[in-house]
């Protein structure tokens, strides 16, 4: 079972998400609360995935994200929003969020997104894609990113390229004909070598280094 916690200041939103996710046979919503109780809920319930409202009147969702990120074995976090403000998206990704979902996401897409997050993937609402591209990916090849990627082995570059395409660890394993455990080890090594980044930040490095679509080779 995928254990999920929902943090949103609106009871109606929390109830709706719990109803949708609870209908999936492999997902259990273990907690729902407003921003003030979020960190304590994560400590007590230890969810696999946290859906976190990016803007709440009582507590800033980004502040909650930063507090959760430093907990032992933190959950994968996706931010919830009703808008596509680029500055909030950038800040959330930099703080460690694995993605961003709109609150009006279709039920089947929401369930799929939670499964992707639990499998180590990342999710990004189409409405937010333009802001991410403008703020992160439209800068072209970055010499610093290329140098960082050059420290990786050939296999690690291949893994990073696929992570950059949004593949989960299991999908990467299937693509490269490796075991799931081997891919997890490669991903951990890649994130460490890139400076302790998360998967979203690693994907940005992969894009800026020109890896995506290049079969894991560093362009010269």
C-alpha positions in Angstrom: 0.0 0.0 0.0 1.1 3.5 -0.8 0.6 5.7 2.3 -0.5 9.2 1.5 -1.0 12.3 3.7 -2.9 15.3 2.5 -2.2 18.8 3.8 -4.6 21.6 2.7 -6.4 24.3 4.6 -9.7 23.5 3.0 -11.6 20.5 4.5 -13.6 20.1 1.3 -10.3 19.7 -0.7 -8.9 17.2 1.8 -12.1 15.1 1.8 -12.3 15.1 -2.0 -8.7 13.9 -2.4 -9.1 11.3 0.3 -12.3 10.0 -1.5 -10.5 9.8 -4.8 -7.3 8.2 -3.6 -9.1 5.9 -1.1 -11.0 4.3 -4.0 -7.7 3.0 -5.4 -6.9 -0.4 -4.1 -3.2 0.3 -3.6 -3.4 3.7 -1.9 -4.3 4.5 1.7 -4.8 8.1 2.9 -3.3 7.9 6.4 -3.9 11.5 7.4 -5.3 14.8 6.4 -4.8 18.2 8.1 -4.2 21.9 7.7 -0.8 23.4 7.6 -0.3 23.9 11.3 -0.3 20.1 12.0 1.6 19.0 8.9 5.0 18.3 10.2 3.7 16.4 13.3 1.5 14.3 11.0 4.4 13.4 8.9 6.5 12.5 11.9 3.7 10.3 13.3 2.3 8.7 10.2 5.4 8.4 8.0 3.6 8.6 4.7 5.3 7.6 1.5 3.8 10.6 -0.4 2.8 14.0 0.9 0.4 16.2 -1.1 0.9 19.7 0.3 -1.0 22.9 -0.5 1.5 25.4 -1.7 -0.4 28.4 -0.2 -2.3 28.3 3.1 -3.5 31.1 5.3 -2.2 29.6 8.5 1.2 28.2 7.4 3.2 28.7 4.3 3.3 25.5 2.3 6.9 26.1 1.2 8.0 26.5 4.9 6.3 23.2 5.6 8.1 21.6 2.7 11.5 22.8 4.0 10.7 21.4 7.5 9.6 18.0 6.1 12.6 17.7 3.8 15.0 17.6 6.8 13.1 14.9 8.6 14.6 11.3 8.8 13.3 9.4 5.7 11.0 12.2 4.5 8.1 11.5 2.2 8.1 12.3 -1.5 6.3 15.7 -1.7 4.1 17.1 -4.5 2.7 20.6 -4.1 -1.0 21.3 -4.7 -2.1 24.6 -6.3 -4.9 26.3 -8.1 -2.6 28.5 -10.1 0.6 28.3 -12.1 2.7 31.0 -10.5 6.3 30.5 -11.8 8.0 31.9 -8.7 6.3 29.5 -6.4 7.0 26.6 -8.6 10.7 27.4 -8.9 11.0 27.8 -5.1 9.1 24.6 -4.4 11.4 22.6 -6.8 14.5 24.1 -5.3 13.3 23.2 -1.8 12.9 19.5 -2.8 9.4 19.0 -4.1 9.1 16.1 -6.6 6.4 17.9 -8.6 3.3 20.0 -8.7 -0.3 19.1 -9.2 -3.4 21.3 -9.8 -6.2 20.8 -7.3 -8.6 20.1 -10.2 -6.5 17.2 -11.6 -8.8 14.5 -12.9 -9.2 11.6 -10.5 -7.5 9.0 -12.7 -4.6 11.3 -13.3 -4.3 12.1 -9.6 -4.1 8.4 -8.7 -1.5 7.8 -11.5 0.5 10.8 -10.2 0.7 9.3 -6.7 1.8 6.0 -8.0 4.5 7.7 -10.1 5.7 9.7 -7.0 5.8 6.6 -4.8 7.9 4.8 -7.5 10.5 7.6 -7.4 9.3 9.6 -10.4 8.2 13.2 -10.7 5.0 14.8 -11.8 4.3 18.2 -13.2 0.9 19.6 -14.1 0.7 20.8 -17.7 -0.4 24.2 -16.5 3.0 24.6 -14.7 5.1 23.3 -17.5 5.6 26.7 -19.2 6.8 28.2 -16.0 9.3 25.4 -15.4 10.6 25.6 -18.9 10.9 29.4 -18.7 12.6 29.3 -15.3 14.7 26.2 -15.5 15.0 24.5 -18.8 15.0 27.3 -21.4 18.5 28.4 -20.4 20.2 26.1 -22.9 23.3 24.0 -22.3 25.2 25.0 -19.2 29.0 24.5 -19.0 28.8 24.0 -15.2 26.2 21.3 -15.6 28.3 19.5 -18.3 31.3 19.5 -15.9 29.2 18.1 -13.1 27.9 15.3 -15.3 31.4 14.5 -16.5 32.1 13.2 -13.0 29.6 10.4 -13.6 30.3 7.0 -15.1 28.8 6.2 -18.5 26.1 4.0 -16.9 25.3 6.8 -14.4 24.9 9.3 -17.3 22.5 6.9 -18.9 20.5 6.6 -15.7 20.5 10.4 -15.3 19.3 11.0 -18.8 16.3 8.7 -18.2 15.6 10.3 -14.9 15.6 13.6 -16.8 12.9 12.2 -19.0 10.7 11.6 -16.0 11.1 7.9 -15.8 10.7 6.1 -12.4 13.3 3.7 -11.1 11.4 0.7 -12.4 11.0 2.3 -15.8 14.7 3.0 -16.0 15.4 -0.6 -15.0 13.2 -1.9 -17.8 14.8 0.5 -20.3 18.4 -0.4 -19.4 17.7 -4.1 -18.7 18.9 -3.7 -15.1 17.5 -4.8 -11.8 15.4 -2.4 -9.8 17.9 -2.5 -6.9 20.8 -1.7 -9.3 19.0 1.3 -10.6 18.2 2.5 -7.1 22.0 2.3 -6.3 22.9 4.2 -9.5 20.3 6.9 -8.8 21.6 7.3 -5.2 25.1 7.6 -6.5 24.1 10.1 -9.2 22.3 12.4 -6.7 25.2 12.3 -4.3 27.8 13.1 -7.0 25.7 16.0 -8.2 25.8 17.5 -4.8 23.0 15.9 -2.9 20.3 17.1 -5.2 16.8 15.6 -5.6 15.4 14.0 -8.7 13.8 17.2 -10.0 17.1 19.1 -9.6 19.0 16.2 -11.2 16.7 16.3 -14.2 17.4 20.0 -14.6 21.2 19.2 -14.6 20.6 16.5 -17.2 18.7 18.9 -19.4 21.2 21.7 -19.1 24.1 19.3 -19.8 22.3 18.2 -22.9 21.9 14.6 -21.8 18.2 14.2 -22.5 17.7 12.4 -25.8 21.5 11.9 -26.1 21.5 8.3 -24.7 23.4 9.3 -21.6 26.5 10.7 -23.4 27.9 14.1 -22.3 27.9 16.4 -25.4 31.4 17.7 -26.2 
